[in-house]
Each structure stands twice: as structure tokens, then as C-alpha cells.
Amino acid sequence: MKHAKTVLMTAAAGLLILTQCTRTGNSSLRESCPHYDIDVHIDPATRSIEVSGEISGPAEAFVSDSMFFYLQKDMKIENIHANGQVIAVTDTAPSDIRYMPHAEKLYIDTNTLARSSGPVSLSFSYKGTLSRMPAFFANTIDTTWTELGLYYPWFPYNPEKIRLFTFTVRVTADPGYTVFGIGDISRSSTVTEITAPAPTTDIVVCLSKDVKTYTAGGKNPLYIFHHTLTEPVLRRMAEDVEAARNLYSSWYGLKNTGITLIETRRPSGGGYARVGGVVLQGIDPDRFFSRLEGYNRYFAHETAHLWWFKATTTTWEDWLNESLAEYSALRVLRERFGPDTYTSWLDNKKETIAGTPPIWNFDRNSADYKTVVKVIYNKGPVLLSELEQKTGSDNFNAFCKQLIKDDVRTTEGFLTALARAQDTETAEWFGHMLKTR
């Protein structure tokens, strides 16, 4: 580490509020989560951003022995206030998360906040010119396509202490750009406001000069921002996403929320899901209808993250997010295309996992990407298929619904819930597979 010579951003202290916000019901979940209120100006031509705002939340959640946050290292801090007081950054370190290669890890002193009794508001402002990410990363800033999210990260971020938050972001940019993102969107003549009234995991903001919008659905609408998709493709995408959402609601519990799909203009970097939305990459409208099974699995996997998202994404525990989302997608294929399709996809996964390490304590940060896919996205679904076969589909659905209701986010919690839902023998059997297969 190097010693920080300047007083920096207090905003990250608010990231600790997650401890409360994820252990309560839906209404109190929204009320007790940290809330970002941010103004950002984005200039794709110069690759620069200017950010000001605050994080607010209860004071008792702001204290930790070693509180840190990530922020893009290109940012220059201008001013910080915490209820009128200054908090210092005690140390800095390079990013230790592979998907945030240009971030800096900032440790802050929260002793002053420990004496606060009421709500805390942490205000901040900073600006800088964003360096270019490697081509295979999902965030970018350019005149043809801008996509900002936690991979930079452009807002104060802590994946360990803040997994869920709400936000209101007001974006300004050159009038030639349309601003959009994942969340509820409203526009004035100069400002686009993106809000997440329900807890989410990222703040995704996009800019494009030629984006088109497609809307489907009623009470829980689907919004698709795209550039190349045809009307038949858009209608089928909406049908596929809605079908997956309906199946998940019947299996795992109802989700009354809109969904946003964004077709990125990046040539690489892949897609990803956030609570309430999906960024898609690599959709070929000319081949779409000849690859319906694959696209259905893709959409179903990302839609499943509306239900499976609470485990940490930086350790092997991420299998609870990705394996459950991927297996859920295979179950959708079984419902929509039949058992032979389900078996074929599952058999393909079984062929890839020989010789791979077990899921339990898998070091995903040191493993290459192909191994991560084999272990988390292939082996996990294979084991879950055996669990469903052992318990029966109805019991499997009831177990999954209980996992979500009980806010389970660790493998130990998963196994405890399985023992309670089935029996100790079943939990020990599945735990043994996680540790040895």
C-alpha cells in the first residue's frame, strides 16, 4: 500500500448499510438500503466524467474496522463532506478484483462516523478522464457507444459490504446522445434521470446517438434498447423473456418488476445481468430464428438473475448466483423445447467438467476463464440437476423458493436450508458432491 496524502471520499462508508437492507422484508429492504443520489456529466468525445452526489443511510451501519471502497483510479477528488465533517482515506491499494482492473482500493477512517446517532449523508464530487479498458471488458466510453457500470467503477463501490442499494442518477451529456440504462427512466430537455426504487447491484448508464426503443408488456413492461434488431426478432425476444419470467414466478415466487434489455454496440465483452435488466452482446438478427434454443437459454439465464443474485460475486460462493441461474435456464428449455433438449444441453455440460476442481473453495480469481465456466456454469448445473432428480421437481421448487424467501447467500446457508427442507442425509450428500466432484 501507499499512504494517501490527501483527504478522500467518505461516500464509501455508506456501503455498509447492506448488513441491514438484505435481512428484512421487501418494503423495509428498500427503506434501509443505502441510497445513491448522483449527478453525472459524461463527455464521450474526451472520455471524461464529472460526478457529484451523496450516499445516505443509518449511522450505525457506517462503522467497520477496515472499511474500503473501489473507485476508478483516474478520478480526482474535489470535495467530501459527511454531515459537515471530513473523513480521511488512510491507505490506498491497487484493485484486487480482476473485473475492475483500473480501479483503486481506498481505505477510510470511520471513527468520526461512529459517534453519529442519526442518519448520515456522505456527499462527494470528483472528475477525471477514463482510461481505456481492455477490449474484452464490458464497460467502455466512446463516441459510438458508452456503457458505464461497476467494471470501471465510476461510482463508489464495495462488493463485500454493499451488494444492494437504490439510486437516483441524473445524467447530462451532449444533446446528440440518447441517455438510457437499467432502471426507470424519465427525461427533460437537458437531463435524463435513471432510478432504481427497488434494491439493485449496479448503476448502468449508456449513451448512443442512434439507439431505438421497443416496449412490450403491461403491468411489468419490457423495454429493449437496440440498434440492429428487426421487429420479428424483438417480438420473439419479448415472448421468450416473458415466458421465462412467468415460469420463474411460478417456481420461485412472483417478481413484480419491469425488465430492461440493452443491446450493446461493443464488438466484445459479452453480456451480463443486473437486478431488473440485462445487457446483451452478440445477437445476430439474421441467424436469430435458426438459433432459438441458444438464445432462449441466454435470455432465460440472464432473466433468472432477478431471483439469483445475492451471493458474493468475488469468491466461489458465486456458484449460488450463476449455477442456479444457468440451471434455471435449462429448466426453461425443458418446459419450452422438451426433455430431449434439456438432456442434450445437460449432457454437453457433463462432457466439459472431467478433471476440473470441485466447486467448494474453488479459486475463481486465479483460474482461467474457461475453467471458471466449466466449474461454475457447467458443473454447478449438473449437480443441481441431480438434486432435482433426487428430491422431485415440486420439492426442488419449494426449496428454491425458501432460499429466496430466507435471503440465503452462502453455501453453508444453502446446505442448512436443504437439511431443513429435505433431511440431513440429503444435505450431506449434496455437500459431499460440492467438495469432491
N, C-alpha and C positions, 0 to 999 in steps of 0.2 A: 504493500500500500504506500501511497504518498500522502503526506499531510496536506489537507486542504487549507489554503492560505486565505480563503475568502468565506464569508458567511453565505450559505446557500439555502436552498429551498426547503422550507418547512412543510411543504404540501404533503410530502410522503407520510408524515405522521398520521394523517387521516386514513391511511391504508389499513390500519389495524382494526378498523371498525368491523371488518368481516367476521371476527370472532362472534359478534352478536348477530349480525344480519343473516347468517346462514343457519342459525339454530332456532328460528322462530317460524311462525306461520306466514302465509303469503302477504297479508296486509302489514304485519309488523316487520316482515322481511324488508319491504320497501321503505318503511319508516326508519329502520335502524341501520340500513346500509349507508356507507359513505356516499356522498353526492358530489360530483364534479360540476362546477358551473364555469364554463370556459368560453372566452372569445379568442378566435384564431384567425389570422390573416395569412393566406397562402399565395405565394407567387411562384408558379411552376417555372417561369422563364429564368428566374435567378436561383431557383431551388431553395428559397428562403421562407421561413415561417416566423411569425410573431405571436406569442401566446401570453395571455393574462387570464387569471381566474382564481378560483378558490376550491378547496375541499372542505366540506363541513360535516360535523358529526359529534357524537357524545365524547366528552373529555376523557372518561375512564377508559376508552378504547385506544388512546393515543400513546400509551407508555409501553416500552419494551426495552430489555437490556441491550439489544443490538438492533435498532431499527434502521432499515435501509430502504432505498428505492432505486429504480433504474430510470435514467433519462438519457436521451441521445447526447453523446459527448460533444456534439457540435454546438450545443446551446450555451449562450452566455446569460447568466442570471442577472436581472436588473434590480429587482426588489422583492422582499419577502416579509410578510407580517403574520404573526399568529396571535390573534386577539390583541394586536398592538405591540407584541413582543417579538424579538428576533431570536431565532434558533440557529445554532451553528452546525455546519457539516464537520464532523470530527475526522473523517478519513474518506478517501476515495479508492476505488479499485477498478480494474478492467471488468467488463462483463464476463460472467462465468456461465452464461446461457448461450448455447450455440445459435438459437434462432434470434438473438439480439446482438450481433457481432460488433455493432458500432455504438453500443450503449456504454454508460459508465455507472458503476455502482456507488452510491453515495450514502454514507452512514451519518445519521443525525443524532443530536443530543436532545432527548425528550424530557430531561429533568424539570425544565420550566413548566412544561405542559402537565407534569404530574401534580402540580399544585392547583390546576384548574378544576373548577367544580361544575360549571355549566357547559353548554355546547361550545365547541371550538370551531372557529373559522380560520383556515390557513390560506392566505392569499399569496399569489406569486405572479411574476412575469419574467419572461426570458425570450430570447430570439436567437436565430442563427441560420446558417446555410447548411442544408442537409447534404452530407457526403453520399456518394452513390453506393447502393447496396450491391453485393454480388448478384449476377444475373438470375440465379436460381432462388432468390428470396422473393417473398410475396409483396413487399412494400416497395414503392418507388415514387419519385416525383419528377415529372417531365411535362412538357407542353402537350404531348399527345395523350398522356394518361398519368394521373396522380392518384395514389392509393396509400393513405397513411393509417397506421394502426400500431399495435404494440411491438411489431418487429423492429421499429426504429429505436425506442419508442418515443413518440412525440409528446406524450403526457406522462406525469409521474406514475410509475408502475411498480407494483410489488406482487409477484405471482404467488408468494407464500402467504402473505398476510391479507392481501386483498384479491380474492377470487371473484367477488361480486360487488357491483356498485351500480348506482343510477347516474345519469348525466344529462346535462343540457349544454350543447355546444352551438355557438353562433359563429358561422363561417363567412368571411368576406374574401373575395378574390376578384380578379379582372372580370369585367362584365361578359367577356367572351366565353366564360366557362359556366357549365351547369354543375352545381354542387349537390351531392347526394351522399347517402351512406346507409348503414344499418341502424334503423330506428324510425321514429315518427318524424316526418319532415314537414316544415312549413316555410314559406318564403315571403319576403318583402321585396321591394325594388332593389335593395342592396345587400340584404343579409339572408342566408339560409340557416334555419335553426333545426338541429337534429337532436332529438330527445330519446332517452330510454327511461320511461317511467317505471318499468319493472327491472329488477337486478339483471345485469349482464356482465360480460367479461372483457370487453374491448371497446374502444371508440374508433370506429372505422369511418373515415372521411374520404370521399373520392371526388375528383374533378375531371370533367371531359367536355370537349367542345361539341360533340355530335352524339351524345347519348340519347336513346329513346326509352320510353317508359310504357310498360304493359301492365295492366291491372286486372285481376280476376278475383272471384270470391265475393262474399258479402260481409257477414259479421266478423270473420277473421280473414281479411283480404291478403292476397299475394301480390307483391309488387316485383316486377322484373325490370331491371335497368340493363339495357343491352345495346349492341351496335350492329350485329350481323344476323340476328335470328329472324326467321320468317314467321308469318302468322300461324301456319300449321305446327311448327316446332314450338312456338310459345304456348299454344293451346294444349299440346301434349305435355309439355313441361309442367304446366299448371295442374293438369289432370294427375300426373304422376306424384307431384308433391302433395297434392290434396289427398290422394289415396294413401300415401304413406302416413300423413298426419292423422287421418281417420283411423287407420289400423293401430298406430301407437296410442292414440287416445283411448281406444277400446282395450288395449293390452295394459297400458302403464298409467293411465289416468288422463283426464281431459286437460288440454292446454288451450286456453282462450287467448290467442295472440296472433297478430299478423306475422307474416314471413316476408323477408326481402331477399331476392336473388339478384346478384350483381354479376354480369358477365364482364370479367376483367379484360383489358386490352393488352396485358402483359403477354409476351411470347412464351414465358416460362414462369416457374414459381408455384404452379399448382393452385388448388382451391383450398378453402378452409371454411369452417363453420364457427359461428358465434351464436350466442343466445338470441334468437329472433331473426337470424339471417345467415346467408351463405354467399361466399364469393366463389364463382365458378370459373374455371380456365380450361380451354381446350375443347369447347363444344363446336363440332363441325356440322353446320346445318345441312350440308349436302349428304352426310352419312348418318344423320341422326336416326332416321327410321330403320336403318339396317342394323343399328346397334342399341336397340331399345332395352335389352336386358342390362347391358353395361351402364347405360345412362340411368335406368331405374335404380340400380344398386347405388350409383353415385349420389343421386338425389336423396334416396332413402337413407343412406349413411349420414349425410350432412343434416337432413331433417331430424334424424334421431338424436342429434346433439341438443335439441330442445329439451330432451329428457336426460341425456347422459353428458354431463359437463362439469360436475362439481369436484372431482378428484384433481389433485395437483397434476400439472402438465409437464413438470420438470424432472420427475422420477418414474420408476417402474409402475407406480400406482396409476399412471395414465392409462394402463390397460382397462381400468374401470370406465374410462371415457370411450376409448377407441375400440376396444374389443366388444363392448356391449353395443356401441353404435353400429359396428360392422356386422355383428351377428343379427342385430335387429333388421338391418338391411337385407340380409339373406332370408330372414323370415318373411319380409315383404315380397321378395322374389318367389318364395314358396306359395304365398297367397295369390299372387297375380299371374305367375307363369307356370305354376305347378311344381310337384315334388321332384320331378326329374331335373328341372333347372336348379332347384335348391341343392340337390345332391351333387350335381356337376360342379357347381361353384365350391361346395364344401370339399369335394374330392381334390380339386385343384389346389386348395389351401393345404390339405394334408400332404400333398406331394412336395411342398416347399419347406416343411418345418423339420425334416430329419436333420439331426446334428446341430440344431440350434439350442441355445441355452434356455433354461426354464424361465418362466415369467417372473417368479419370485426373486426379488432383488436384482432383476436384470438391469445392467448398467447401460441405460439407453443413451446417456450423454457421451459415452466413449465408443459406442458401437456405430458401425457404418449404417447408412440409411437403409440398405437392403435388408440387413439383419433386423433392424427395428421393425420394418414392415412384416417380416416373417414371424417375429415373436409377438408383436402387439396386435397386428391386423390380421394375421393368419392363424397362429397357434391359439390365441385367446378365443376367437370364434369357434374353433374346433372343440376346445374344452367346454365351452358353453353349450354347444350342440349336444355333447354327451350329458351335460347336466339336464338339459331339457328332456332328453330321451329317458333319463333315469326318473325324473320327477313327474313327467307328463306336462303337456303344454299349458293346461289350466293352472296347475300349481306353479309352473315357471312364471307365468304372467303375474300371478298373485305375489310371488316372491319379488319380482322386479318392481311391481307397484309399491310394495312395502319398502324396498330400498330407497325409492324416491321419496316416499312419504316421511321416512325416518332420516332423510338427509345423510345417507351413508356415503362416505367419501374415501374410505381406506379399505384395504383388503381384509384386515382384521375385523372391521365392522361388517364387511360382506359375509365373512365366514360365521360370525356370531349371528347375523340375521338368518343365514341359511340353516344353522343348527336350530334356531327358534322356529323357522318356518317348516322344516322337514324333521331332521333329527341330528344328533351329534355325529353319528356314523357317516351320514351324507356330507356334512361339513368337513370332517376329517378326510374323507375320500377326495373331495374336490381340492382341499388344501394340499394334500399329498401330490396331486397332479400338478398344481401350480409350482410346487417346489422341485419336482423331479422330471416332468415330461419335457 
